[in-house]
Amino acid sequence: MTLPRPLLRLYHYPANAVAWAVFGVVGVGLNLACMPLLLARDRARRGHAVRGAIRRLFGGWCAWLHATRLVYVRFHGFTPEAMAGPAVYIANHPGLLDATFLLSRLPDTICIFKPALMRNPAIGPAAIMAGYAAGDTGVDVIRDVAQRVADGRSVLIFPEGTRTAPGVALNPLHAGFALIASRAGVPVRTIVVRAPRDLVPKGGHWWRPPVTCPAIVEISMLGEMEPQPGENAAQLTARATRQLSSALAAT
């Protein structure tokens, strides 16, 4: 039996609020657990375990959203072979939840946080323990992240720099990811996220569920691009832009 739409909306709002409450409680708990670890002498050695814990928790978040019929996330092409070895993963960024979905699937992957977030006691301890990088833009953060990737980790970057603007398929891409891949000597793996435009978009509110639930999010690994000899960051960025734009236009 299918419930009338007004009754479904009465369910979606509290279900969405509970989902975010669970997210917040678990996140604060993880950061409280990480606070004493910041004082450990061998905290760098614990990064892999913390990244694994974050991956499992985000996987549980995806399962919760699925079980409550708020969001169904479907991954395509995320095979062990496609994710083998360190890489720079880039994706378009239609909504606030994109990073949680992707980090639930990508192995041993770090992110780049804004310095203010790294100093936030509700977020920073887990990010520091996981080995996430801090910075906005500039040579220092590119050099730092490239070294971490060269040491064997992968990094997830949203090169649009912010969530996709309303009314456009893709914001212009910044070239930082290309510089990191070139310096680290690793491939760029492109991912396209197809999601309803009302699923926590830029300017949207986290407490407002999408009009149609469950919202269907399709996340596809498009493949990888190796930096070519003599290819500069702008040219690699242009290649990635064409690949993402073509995939988004095909939807």
GUVOGU-341977 format. One record per residue: residue in three letters; x, y, z of N, C-alpha, C, O, CB in turn. Coordinates in steps of 0.02 Angstrom, whole numbers, plus 50000, padded with zeros to 5 digits. Glycine has a CB too. Example, Ala and Ser with C-alpha at 12.3 -4.5 7.8 and 13.67 -1.06 7.14 Angstrom:
2
ALA506604971650390506154977550390506604983550390507124983450423505654977650452
SER506424988850354506844994750357506455000250394506705005750402507044997050286
//
This chain:
251
MET500424994050000500005000050000500445006350000500905006850041499525000050061
THR500315010949955500695017149951500335022649989499745024049977500795019149877
LEU500695025850035500405031250074500305037450031500695038649985500845032850134
PRO499785041450045499705047750009500315052250019500645051950071499065051350034
ARG500455056349969501045060649970501075065150032501615065650062501055064949908
PRO500525068350054500575072450115500785068550176501155071250218499905075750128
LEU500565062250182500775058150239501515056350235501865056050285500345051850243
LEU501735054950174502445053450165502885059450185503405058550216502585051550092
ARG502665065450167503055071350186503065072250261503565074550289502765077550152
LEU502525070450295502525070750367503045066050397503315067450450501825069050394
TYR503175060450363503695055850386504385058350368504845057750409503585048950356
HIS504475061050308505145062750284505485068050327506085067650339505105065150212
TYR505115073050350505425078350389505715075750455506305076950469504915083850403
PRO505325072250497505635069650559506165064350545506655063950582505095066750604
ALA506075060150493506575055150477507235058450458507765056150478506335050550420
ASN507195063850420507795067550401508135070650462508745070550468507625072850349
ALA507725073450507508015076550567508355071250611508895072550638507465080050607
VAL508045065450617508355060050657509005057750625509495056450660507865054150665
ALA509015057250558509615055150523510195059850537510755057650549509495054650448
TRP510065066350534510585071250547510795071250621511375072450637510365078150527
ALA510315069850665510485069350736510955063450749511435063950787509845068650779
VAL510805057850717511245051950722511935053650696512445051850726510945045950684
PHE511955056950638512595058950609512995063250657513595062250666512475062750543
GLY512655068150689512995072650735513245069050797513815070250819512545078250754
VAL512835064850826513025061350887513615056650874514095056550913512425057250914
VAL513585052950819514135048350803514775052350788515325050350809513955043850743
GLY514705057950753515285062050737515615064850799516225064750806515095067650691
VAL515215067450845515495070150907515825064550948516355065550977514945073550950
GLY515505058650949515805052950985516475051050957516945049650994515335047050983
LEU516535050850891517165049150859517705054350877518275052450892517085048750783
ASN517525060750875518015065850891518215065850964518795067150980517735072650872
LEU517755064251009517935063551080518415057751090518885058251130517305062551123
ALA518305052351053518755046651058519445048251030519945045551054518475040551021
CYS519475052650981520115054450950520515059550990521125060050982519995057050881
MET520175063451033520535068751069521135066151109521675068951102520065072151116
PRO521065060951149521655058651187522195055651141522785055651159521455053451238
LEU521995053151083522485050351037522945055651008523495054050985522135046550980
LEU522725061951009523145067250982523785068051023524285070750999522755073850982
LEU523775065651085524365066251129524835060351121525385060451149524145066851201
ALA524625055251084525045049251076525655050751033525615054450984524645043551045
ARG526215048051053526825049151014526795045950945527105048350897527425046351052
ASP526425040550940526385036950876525735038350839525475033950804526465029450887
ARG525475044450848524815045750819524805045150743524295043350714524585052750839
ALA525375046450710525395045850637525265038650614524985037450561526075048250610
ARG525485033850656525385026850639524655024650645524455019550618525825022450683
ARG524255028550680523555026850690523105029650635522505028250634523315029350757
GLY523385033550590522985036750538522595031850495522015032950480523425040850494
HIS522925026350476522585021450433521975018650468521445017750437523065015750414
ALA522035017150533521465014350571520905019450577520315017650571521685012150640
VAL521075025750588520555030950594520215031950526519595032650524520855037650619
ARG520595032050472520285032550406519815026650393519275027550363520815032950351
GLY520015020750415519575014950407518935015650448518405013650425519945008650428
ALA519005018350509518405019350550517935024450519517325023450519518615021750620
ILE518215029850491517795034850458517445031850398516855033150386518225040850436
ARG517805027650361517495024450302516905020050324516385020150292518015020250264
ARG517005016150377516455011750399515875015850427515295014050415516715006950453
LEU516015021150463515465025250490515075028650434514455028950437515745030650537
PHE515415031050382515055033950326514665028650288514125029950261515535037550279
GLY514935022450286514555017050257513915015550296513385014150267514975010750253
GLY513975015950363513375015150404512875020750394512275019650397513575014750477
TRP513125026850383512695032650369512295031450304511695032750301513105039150363
CYS512645028950253512295027350190511765021950200511215022350173512805025050136
ALA511935016950241511455011550255510855014250293510285012150281511785005850294
TRP510975018950339510425021950378509955025850331509345025150335510705026750433
LEU510245029850286509835033650239509435029050194508865030550177510285038150196
HIS509725023350176509365018550134508795015250174508235014750150509855013150107
ALA508955013150236508445009750276507855014250292507285011750297508765007250341
THR507975020750300507425025350315507095028150252506655032350255507695031150357
ARG507315025650194507025027550130507085035050115506635038050085506295025450127
LEU507635037950138507765044950122508195045650060508055049650016508095048350182
VAL508735041750057509205042150002509455035149985509655031350029509805046850019
TYR509435033349921509745027249897510375029249858510335032949809509255023049851
VAL510955026749880511585028249847511805022049809511855016649838512135030449898
ARG511935022749744512135017249701512815018749671512905023949638511605015849647
PHE513285014249681513965015049656514055010749593513815005149590514485013249709
HIS514415013549544514545010049482515295010449466515575015949464514115012949424
GLY515605004849454516305004749433516805005249489517405006049475516415010149386
PHE516595004849552517055005349608517324998449626517234996049681516715008649669
THR517664995349578517944988749587518634989349621518944994649619518004985049520
PRO518864983949653519534984249682520064986049631520544989549648519694977549714
GLU519994983649570520484985149518520474992649502521004995649492520344981049455
ALA519884995649499519835002749481520095007249536520265012949524519115004449466
MET520135004649598520355008749654521035006649681521225008749735519845008449710
ALA521395002449644522034999949667522565005449664522615009049615522254993949625
GLY522945006149717523495010849718523275017949733522685019549727523855010649653
PRO523755022149752523585029049768523385032949706523615031449651524175032549802
ALA522955037849715522705041949659522415048349685522285049049745522175038049617
VAL522315053049640521935059049654521245058049626521155057749565522285065549624
TYR520745057449670520055056549649519735063449645519775067449692519665051849699
ILE519405064749589519045071049583518315069549564518175064549531519365075749530
ALA517865073849586517155072849573516815079549569517035084449598516825068449627
ASN516265079749532515825085649536515495085649604515515080749641515295085649478
HIS515185091249622514975092249692514275095249695514195101049714515475096849729
PRO513755091349677513085094149677512775095449745512345099749752512635089749639
GLY512995091649797512665092349862513125091449921513695089149913512105087549866
LEU512885093249980513285093150041513515086150060514035085350092512895096150097
LEU513145080950041513285074250064513785070450021513965064750037512645070350066
ASP514025073549967514445069949919515065066849952515235061049939514665074549864
ALA515405070649995516015068150026515875062050069516265057250069516355073650067
THR515325062050107515165056350150515045050150108515255044750126514565057850194
PHE514695050950052514565045150008515215042349980515325036349982514085047149951
LEU515635046749955516245044449922516745041549971517055036449957516575050249883
LEU516825044650029517295042050079517055035450109517455031950140517395047150134
SER516425033750100516185027250122516425021550077516375015750095515425027150126
ARG516675023350018516875018249969517615018449950517905013249937516455019049906
LEU517915024349949518605024949927519085022449982519005024250040518775032249908
PRO519585018349963520035015650014520595020450033520885023749990520345009249989
ASP520735020850098521305024650126521375031550094521905033250067521945020650117
THR520845035450097520815041850062520755047550112520375047150160520225041950013
ILE521125052950099521095058850140520725064450103520585063850044521805061150160
CYS520575069650140520255075650112520675081750131521145081250170519525076450136
ILE520485087350102520795093750120520275097950157519755099650128521075097450057
PHE520415099650219519955103550260520185110750263520785112250257519895100550332
LYS519715115250271519895122150285520205122550355519985118950400519275126850280
PRO520715126750365521045127150430520565128350488520665125650542521555132650429
ALA520045132350477519575133750531519215127450554519085126550613519065138950509
LEU519065122950507518735116650525519205112050564518985108550609518485113050463
MET519845112150546520325107950581520405110250654520585106250697521005108150545
ARG520265116650667520305119150736519665118250775519645119450835520495126450735
ASN519135115950741518495114950774518515108550815518645103250787517925114650721
PRO518405108850881518465102850923517945097550907518035091750927518415104750995
ALA517405099350873516895094450855517055090750790516725085850773516215097750849
ILE517555093150753517725090150689518475088650683518675083550655517515094850633
GLY518875093150710519595092950699519965086850723520385084250686519885098650729
PRO519835084250785520235078650809520235072550763520765069750750519995076650877
ALA519655070550739519625064750694519975066250628520325061950601518905062650681
ALA519895072350602520215074250539520975074250546521325071950501519975081150516
ILE521225076750603521945076750615522205069650622522715067950592522115080850678
MET521865065550660522085058650669522055054750603522455050250592521655055150722
ALA521575056450560521515052950496522045055250446522115052350393520825054050466
GLY522415060450464522935062950419522675067450364523005068350313523285057250388
TYR522085070350374521825075050325522265081250323522575083150373521095076950341
ALA522295084350266522705090350257522295096550272521685096550266522995090650186
ALA522645101750292522315108150307522595113450261523205114050253522405110150381
GLY522155117350231522375122850188521825125150143521315121750135522985120750147
ASP521925130950113521445133450064521735132149994521605126949964521305141050075
THR522115136749969522455135649906523165138249914523315141949961522085139249847
GLY523605136249870524285138649874524785133049867524615127149869524395142249938
VAL525415135049859525945130249846526055125649905526185119649896526595133849830
ASP525995128249966526145124150025525675118250032525895112650043526115128350088
VAL525015119450025524545113950032524615109049974524525103049984523825116550037
ILE524765111349914524865106949857525465102449869525445096449857524955110949792
ARG526015105449894526615101549908526485096449964526695090649959527195106149928
ASP526125098550016525985094150072525555088250050525715082450066525625098050128
VAL525015089550014524565084149993524915079549943524835073449946523915086949962
ALA525305082349897525665078349849526135073449884526215067749862526055082749800
GLN526455075649938526905071249974526525065550008526755059850008527295075150026
ARG525935067150035525535061950067525295056850016525285050850030524935065050104
VAL525115059149957524905054549904525495050449880525425044449868524585058449845
ALA526075053549872526665049849852526855044549903527155039449886527255054649841
ASP526675045649967526815040850020526325035050020526405030350060526805044250087
GLY525815035149977525375029349971524645030449984524245025849976525605024250014
ARG524445036450006523735037850017523415040649954523765043049909523635042750077
SER522765040449952522395043849899522085050149928522025050849989521845039149867
VAL521875054649884521555060749907520925061949866520925060949805522035066849903
LEU520395064149899519765065949866519725073549863519785076949914519155062949904
ILE519615076049802519575083349792518955084849751518805081449702520215085949757
PHE518605090149771518065092849730518335099149696518325104549726517415094349773
PRO518585098549635518945104249605518505110249587518755115449568519295102049544
GLU517835109549592517415115349584517525120349640517385126349633516675113349580
GLY517775117949697517915122349754517335123549800517425125549857518165128849729
THR516735122249777516125123049816515585118949782515705116249728515915130649823
ARG515005118649813514465114849780514255118249714514285124349707513865114249826
THR514055114049667513865116449601513325121749606512825120849641513635110749556
ALA513425127249571512935132749573512275130649542512265126749495513215138849537
PRO511715133149568511065131549538511035133549464511275138849445510505135149577
GLY510745129249425510635130849355511215129149308511155130149248510495137949348
VAL511765126549335512325124549292512495117249307512355114749361512945129149304
ALA512805113949257512985106949267513635106249304513725101449342513035103549199
LEU514105110949294514775110349323515085117249330515115120949281515215105649281
ASN515325118849390515705125049398516385124249365516605118649353515775126849473
PRO516725129749350517415129249324517855125549375517795126549435517695136249310
LEU518305121249350518745117349393519385121149408519685124249363518895110649361
HIS519605120749471520255123449490520795118249474520655112249475520265125449565
ALA521395120449461521925116049436522335112749492522815109149476522375119749391
GLY522185113949555522595111249609522665103649606523205101049619522295113149675
PHE522125100149589522155092849586522655090449535522995085449545521455089949571
ALA522695094049478523165092149425523885093049448524315088949432523025096249362
LEU524025098449485524685099549511524885094149561525455091749561524735106449544
ILE524405092149603524545086949652524695080349617525175076949635523945086049701
ALA524285078549567524395072249531525075072249496525425067149496523835071049481
SER525245077849466525885078249430526475077649477526965074149463525935084749390
ARG526435081149534526985080949582527055074049614527615071649625526885086249637
ALA526485070749628526505064249661526625058549612526805053049633525855063049698
GLY526525059749547526615054549497526085049149499526225043249490527295051349506
VAL525455051249512524905046549516524355048549466524345054249444524625046249588
PRO523905043949450523365045749403522825049849436522755049949497523065039449373
VAL522445053249394521835056649415521245052049398521175050049340521755063649381
ARG520845050249446520255046049435519625050449441519515053549493520225040049485
THR519245050649389518665055149387518025051349406517925045649387518585058249317
ILE517615054849444516985052049469516435057049453516525063049462517025050549546
VAL515875054549430515295058849418514745057049468514575051149476515045058349345
VAL514475062149501513935061349550513305064149518513265070049502514105064849618
ARG512815059849510512155061949485511665061549542511515056149568511925057449424
ALA511405067349562510965067649620510415072749607510505077249567511355069449683
PRO509835071949640509315077049634509585083949655509955084349704508695075149677
ARG509405089049620509675095649634509415098649699509665103849721509525100349577
ASP508925095449730508675097949794508935093849853508665094449908507915098049794
LEU509455089749842509745085849897510315089849928510895089049909509995078849871
VAL510145094149975510615098650010511075102049960511685101149963511025094650063
PRO510795106049914511215109549865511525115849895511415117449953510795111349803
LYS511905119349854512195125749876511615130449891511175131549848512675128749821
GLY511615133349950511075137849970510485134250001510015137450024510845141749912
GLY510495127450002509945123650031510035122650106510555124450134509885116949997
HIS509535119750138509535118650210509585111150224509235107150192508915121750243
TRP510005109250271510105102150286509475098950313509365092950303510665101350337
TRP509045102850346508455099950378507885098850329507375095950347508225104450433
ARG507965101050267507425100350218507555094350173508025094550133507345106850176
PRO507165089050178507275083250135507085084850063506705089450050506875077150160
PRO507355080950015507165082149945506425080949935506095077449973507575077549898
VAL506155083949882505435083349869505245076049857504735073749881505235087549808
THR505665072449820505525065449805505975061049847506585061449840505605064049730
CYS505685056849889506065052049928505815045049913505215044049905506005053650005
PRO506265040149909506975040949919507305044649860507135043349802507315034249930
ALA507775049049876508175052349824508675047249798508985043649837508535058749852
ILE508745046849733509205042049702509855045649684509845050449645508875038749639
VAL510405043249711511065046049696511465040649660511585035249687511435048449761
GLU511675042249599512085037649559512795040349556512905046049535511785036749486
ILE513275036349578513975038449580514375033649537514405027649551514245038749653
SER514695036249485515035031949436515775033849430515945039749425514695032549368
MET516195028749431516905029649417516995029749341516845024849307517355024049450
LEU517235035449315517295036149243517945033149216517965031049158517255043349223
GLY518445032849256519085030249233519655034549260519545038849303519115030049156
GLU520255033449234520815037349259521205040449201521225037849145521275032949301
MET521525045949217521925049649169522625050449197522715052749254521615056549153
GLU523125048449159523815049349178524065056149153523935057849095524265043649152
PRO524405060049195524715066149170525205064349113525625059949121525085069949227
GLN525145067649057525555066148998526205070249000526215075849026525165067648934
PRO526735067548971527365071448967527245078148932526965078348877527915067348930
GLY527475083448963527395090048934526715093148944526605098948924527535089648862
GLU526255089548976525585092248988525595096349052525805093949105525055086548992
ASN525365102549048525355106649108524695105849145524235102349121525465114049090
ALA524645108949204524055108149246523425110549212522895107549220524155111749312
ALA523475116049175522885118749141522615113849089522015113149081523045125449109
GLN523075110549053522855105749002522535099549033522035097049008523455103748958
LEU522825097149088522525091349122521845093249151521385089249150522995088749178
THR521795099249177521145101649204520635102049148520055100349159521225108449238
ALA520835104249089520375104649033520145097749012519555096748995520705108248973
ARG520595092849014520395085948997519875083349047519375080349028521005081348996
ALA520005084549111519535082349163518865085849156518345082749165519825083549233
THR518875092249139518255096049130517845093049073517235092349079518405103349116
ARG518175091349018517815088448961517515081748980516945080248961518285087648901
GLN517885077649017517625071149036517025071649082516515068349071518175067049069
LEU517065075949133516505076749179515905079849144515345077749155516715080849238
SER516035084949103515475088349068515125083549021514515083649017515735094349030
SER515515079448985515205074648940514775069548977514225067848955515745071048899
ALA515035067149034514645062349074514005065349101513485062149101515075059649131
LEU514045071549124513455074849152512945076449097512335076149109513655081349188
ALA513195078049037512735079448981512375073248958511835073748927513115082548923
ALA512655067348972512365061048949511795058748994511445054048978512895055648946
THR511695062149051511175060049098510495062749076509985061549109511335062349170
//
